[in-house]
Amino acid sequence: MRIGFLTTKINFEGAGGSVPDLDCKVRLLRRAGHEVYVLTLFSEKNNYSDLPYPVYERRVKGTKSWFAVQRHVFTTLRSYHQKADVFHVEFHFMYGAALYRLFGGKPVVVFYNREMVVWEGGSGFRALLRRIIEKFLCRTLGRVADQHYFTTPFLEKMYADFGLRLRKEQCAVIVDFFDPKEMRKGIIGAERTGYIDKTVLFASGRHVEQKGFHLLVEAVALLPHALQRTIHVTIGGDGPERERTIERAKDRGVFDIFSFPGWIEKEAFSRTLVTSDIFVLPRWRIEQPSVVVEEALSLGVPVVAPGGGGVEWMAGPAIATFVDSDAQSLSRALAKLIGSREELTRLSAAARERWEVLDPAVRIKDLEAIFQKAYGRV
């Protein structure tokens, strides 16, 4: 099958999970025997080298308004019409892709990995008008694509509530992909060089209020002093809230327990993760899974994360959960693990068992099935 992936850009420097996700999917589909290539719409933002698949670079010129982008999506798919049996597009391109399909285009698969921009609010007439327009288009053009898949059932429900009402056979849920082989290249023989006699906790990400690193500081401060003396906590990453988090640790009298190394490049991040005893996700959006939790599970690292959302749905019994945004609940969850080597061992084994289901090499068959369903509708 010839599959064209349309995306904004391929930039591995400072990228979130979306670029590694796409890269892993393309590699695995090619390994399965499909002819796969990538189309980038904003190619001036590309940053890649030595990819084992073709990348065709398009450049949106002139205005980059929402309507203009949808028009460029339409014309791009038309331009590559003869080079694909199925197109894979990201959700923010779905209206242009739907118009392409309506006017005799090839089957289209839409991938949803986060919320719409219009859901994030905004005030004024223009914001309201944009929301009304997108709600109408979601109800009408949204379902035109042949197949749709979401990273969690929570995200699927959010789109359904907004108006994207799909038939059951039209949609699926597949969590994000990442390549564990790439991650493991840099951790062969990795060993902990410090805090040998401590239980090491690790958290990392962009330091913004939504990530909740201040909650982790508060949770550690609430631990009994006897447990505090047995741990060390590393919070990696940088951002506008980093200094405030450091000040909070000082104010709560636990600064000596913490280290704040700043931004950690990918290979060093993997080494830090694999040599930690516990990975902590202090706060997360309920509708989202987490690639870094997937990475921890693949290494058998016990995870503490908010319950009741996409992360718990993804990981099942392989993580310890707490009430989201509740520092006391997080503190209790940490105390149970820090004080129990048996529980840490159990979670580690459960993580490795769960990874056997989450491994992209296994889940690529589910993605193939989506493309085959779409292609079967020609």
Helices and strands as residue ranges (DSSP letters): E 2-7, H 18-31, E 35-40, G 43-45, E 55-57, H 66-79, G 81-83, E 86-90, G 91-93, H 94-102, E 108-112, G 117-120, H 125-140, G 142-144, E 147-150, H 153-162, G 168-170, E 171-173, H 180-185, E 199-204, G 209-211, H 213-221, H 225-228, E 231-236, H 242-251, G 255-257, E 258-262, H 266-274, E 278-280, H 291-299, E 303-306, H 310-315, G 316-318, E 319-322, H 327-338, H 341-358, H 360-375
